[in-house]
Amino acid sequence: VALESGEPLQAPPRSLESDSLALVVRAEAYLRVGLLEKALQDCEQALSLDPEGAQALMVRGEVHLRMGHFAEAVQDCDLVVDREPSCVSAHAVRGEARLRLGRAEEALMDCDWALAHGRRAAAVLAVRGEAHRHLGSLREAICDCEEALRENAACAEALGVRGQARLDLGDMEAALADLSRAIEVGRSHIAGAATAGMLPAPSSSTATSLTFLARWLVARAEVQVTLHNYAEAIQDCSEALSLQNSAPEVALARAVRGEANLLSGNWEAALADCDEALSREPADAYTLAVRGQANLLLGNREEAVRDTDEALDICPKLEYAARVRDRAWSQLRQA
């Protein structure tokens, strides 16, 4: 079709809402600045136009990961790998999502594949290090984190995981240094994002999120308890509780703060913390023993016996619980 002048008609400009590729590009831009709901909307629109679009699935998978929708992230990445088996990003994102779902062995396989077929990305190395830690391979976890830190010296994820692995190994001073640095970097990321008026800009891992910052604070509090720095431990746990309200993180923060309160002489505060921790994680034998000790110190001998009996039912070799129970029975017999 031509105008009377003989000039061809210009094709009308395409609407963004009808262009799946443009929608994916915009979704990825939203993802990079932390506007996850908008990114998800664009991915959904792009997939309604092209249901087989691997790029849209890949971006949506990463969006789901950032939003904590780990099962959905795995599903999207599975579809991408089916269509594009050599997609490094799909393996990396799926590896982290699987790790968050507690599937550490599968996460390890995904990270191995991504690292073998792509560049040695610090965030993927940190995720693999965390998978190694969950599987009890603490030396391998530290090696992965050290390689990640050679790639990016400010990789908060690697610092946090290495600090937790060193805590597990009993290297408290090194753990304290790593966790303190991870917390510093994590706070900086979050503060910078808040100044810019947006959510924390995601890297290839969710470790700069508030959830991970809370975990690092609780891990550092565990170190501080071991080093007899009880006031610092209480402060770290209190900050972690202000950041996170999911059951596992709250239970652990309350349990650690409960022990720190007990050891610093705040017995009633210790009892309150242990009560809250055990309402969320009732099978925590050590926290039951700590509560038993708090009850004993407050003169609640029968409650102390009940707590320690329950702790020993769960973990018969827990010597701390046995000692507290023996003291409680001794006081009951003398009363």
Summary of the structure (lengths in Angstrom):
residues: 335
radius of gyration: 25.2
end to end distance: 104.9
largest distance: 112.5
contacts: 1186
relative contact order: 0.05
helix: 76%
strand: 1%
